[in-house]
Amino acid sequence: MIGRTTRRRGVLAAVGLTAVLGMTMAACGSGGGGGSGSGELTFVAFGGSTQDAMTKAMVDPFAQESGVKVTSDQPTDYAKIKAMVEAGNTTWDVVDADVPIVMQECGTLFEKIDMSKIDTSDIPDNLKVTDCGVPNYRTGVVLYYNTEAYAGKPAPDSWDAFFDTKTYPGKRAIGADPLYVVEGVMKSIVHDNDKVYPIDFDKVFAKLDTIKSDLVTWNTGAEAVQMMSSKQVNMIITWPGRASVAVDDGAPYAPVWNASVFAYDVWAIPKGAPHADEAIKFINYAIGAGPQSEFAKQVAYAPINTKATVPAESTTIGKFSMTFDKQDKYDVLQRNQKWWADNWDMAHNKFSAWSVG
Amino acid sequence: MTRVTETAGGIARREKFRGAGAIPGVVVLMAVFVAPLLFMLWRSFSEPTLGLQHYAAVFTDRTSLVIILRTLEVSVIVAVVTVLLAYPYAYLMTIATPSWRTVLTLIVLIPFWTSLMARTFAWYVLFQSNGPLDHLFESLHLGGLNILGSAVAVTIGMAQVIMPFAVFPLYSTMQGIDRTLLQAAQGLGARRHVAFARIYLPLSRPGIISSWFLVFVLSLGFYVTPQILGSSHNALLSQYIAIKIGDQLDFGFGSALAVVLVIVTGVILGALGGAAKVGSGATIERV
């Protein structure tokens, strides 16, 4: 499941629920251009609150300033990109994409990007892992717990709490994709960030099996929100962008930062994109401190640009976003994107064999 | 072409003309259905290299086999449940007054016209723990009801979506049944339920068979309902194909899975269809 299937399906579900809203927003995205310049660009992301934030913070102002007419589409779909590239008819110009697939398909499904045309100086160097992608925002998964259910108990403080059903009883939810599950489990086994990779799937599944009767699965981000809003689970591993939405609506959950996996996405240009020059202009704009700061105000994913400002921790978004300072304060695991790129199929085959069995 | 007589020529021309009317439909089907199907078949043999490796993988991969069998099992169950629910409903439609019949038809069709996504999420909310059904069961002292993520939830959700496909074939068959036969049977001393079981039920069999087949075949391809109401340990084949193609970009293996599903379905329909024909032949004789 290259990247974010689950997120993508969440998007699909969300589209179903808010089809009209989505169309309106896509229309807004395409109607932003007011400048005198020319050119066109088709922009694609995973939809949902993240794409809304991108539209407000990056797409609309870019269209306004550059005069490029931007059309938005969603969600990022790698099978669709593959079909477009094979048919020699690519219509997408810039996509929000997962790092492992972009690494894996660099030069085949994605264009190598001329980095000399993009100012990436404010992006940490260790995040620049592929010639085909420019880091665009910080995402990842975090363990959340129900503060009402565990009131009076010591707050869960590590991945171990996820498996401690004696102290913290009740259902726990995981995403239906190894990318959202296995790193945390592995860390609860090895207790050392440096030993998490390579993931030992046999050990991971054996550990998960110890709490199997308490495990439930979410397939879509919308489901994850629903599980939290209706307090169906006492613990859940999900994305901060979704968790913050549930909490904003009154769901009693708090993040466990010591049980988190920090990662990031990239902007990528599908092979044969008709407006690659505009795509590069857009990327250059969207990773700037201004748009990145605005993005971080809209959704609980953090800026990739170290000069961008982040919302105060007193706000829900500020409390939930995966800012650089949180990775300094807590025992945060950084995703090894290269490992995922190299082991994608193996990881997904093993995970589906375990989960459907 | 040699004309035998004027009349035959006329008929041939008319036949030809009638055939011509089907051309747009045939062209559209060839372009949007047959061509992609053949393309998918080709990919299952050719990607990344020519050979049967994907088929070998399907039949040696425990996950694929488990999911294929589960998909068939769920589809059989959904078809049985749906037909059992639809049968009395369709029967009620045949005996209702015309205005009530309209109401009953609308009751089946309105959910059908509603967005699948909205309906599926409605079931999601109903089924979840702390949901309305859970509370109802608790207040009736029946214990909680927590079926979200289970095969039961998937079956209920699918049966509701697919209900019209069972109700209408049943209704159209039942409408054609001469109800005076029942009166005749009762007149000859048969009790009501005997008359129903011996006369009405056999006569409605073609409707039962066609609606069962229709529901069974449609169930094999469900994606949204099991995705939302089920959980990964009861995933169906379409979900597995979506993982393989959409997420792992393994078009070859995904295509092979789809081709296997088409073939297995064809074989089952062929076998059951043959059996049903023999069965209905016997019925007519008995009646």
Interface residues (C-beta under 8 A of the other chain):
Chain A: M1 I2 G3 T5 R8 R9 A13 G16 L17 A19 D77 Y78 A79 K82 I101 E105 A176 D177 V216 T217 N219 T220 A222 E223 Q226 M227 S230 K231 Q232 W344 D345 H348 N349 S352 A353 S355 V356 G357
Chain B: R62 T63 V66 I67 S115 L116 M117 A118 F121 Y124 V125 Q128 S129 N130 G131 G149 V224 Q227 I228 S231 S232 H233 A235 Y240 A242 I243 I245 G246 D247 Q248 L249 D250 F251
